[in-house]
Amino acid sequence: MFRGLMFDSSLEYAALYTYALTGILLITALVMAVKALKRSG
């Protein structure tokens, strides 16, 4: 499953880092939106 991590390829690490960063940003935006909705509601 994690075979890609065994290769010391900076391109794969960059892709993983980008995916992780995007996911964190999306989750943060979702949480903030939910909090704003609960406040206004």
Rosetta blueprint (number, residue, H / E / L):
1 M L
2 F L
3 R H
4 G H
5 L H
6 M H
7 F L
8 D L
9 S L
10 S H
11 L H
12 E H
13 Y H
14 A H
15 A H
16 L H
17 Y H
18 T H
19 Y H
20 A H
21 L H
22 T H
23 G H
24 I H
25 L H
26 L H
27 I H
28 T H
29 A H
30 L H
31 V H
32 M H
33 A H
34 V H
35 K H
36 A H
37 L H
38 K H
39 R H
40 S H
41 G L
